[in-house]
Amino acid sequence: MLSQTHYPKSKFIGFVDGIGWYVRKGDLKRMVSAYEDVFTFHEDELRRFIELIKNVIK
């Protein structure tokens, strides 16, 4: 993955939003594969993101 080559100490996190991704599944799959983790803006997902940030900062 290019991003890991150029930024080996970085974490690449993605956020997706909107129903449009439901009909563009091929694009979503390709985009999501570029990230280590992907979140939505749903309340549960935002809590999961906050926990990830806390663990990374430790």
FENJO-V186215 format. One record per helix or strand. SS is the DSSP state (A for helix, B for strand). FROM is the first residue (numbers start at 1). TO is the last residue. If there is no record, write none. Layout:
# FENJO-V186215
ss,from,to
SS,FROM,TO
SS,FROM,TO
This chain:
# FENJO-V186215
ss,from,to
A,2,6
B,13,15
A,20,23
A,25,32
B,37,39
A,43,57
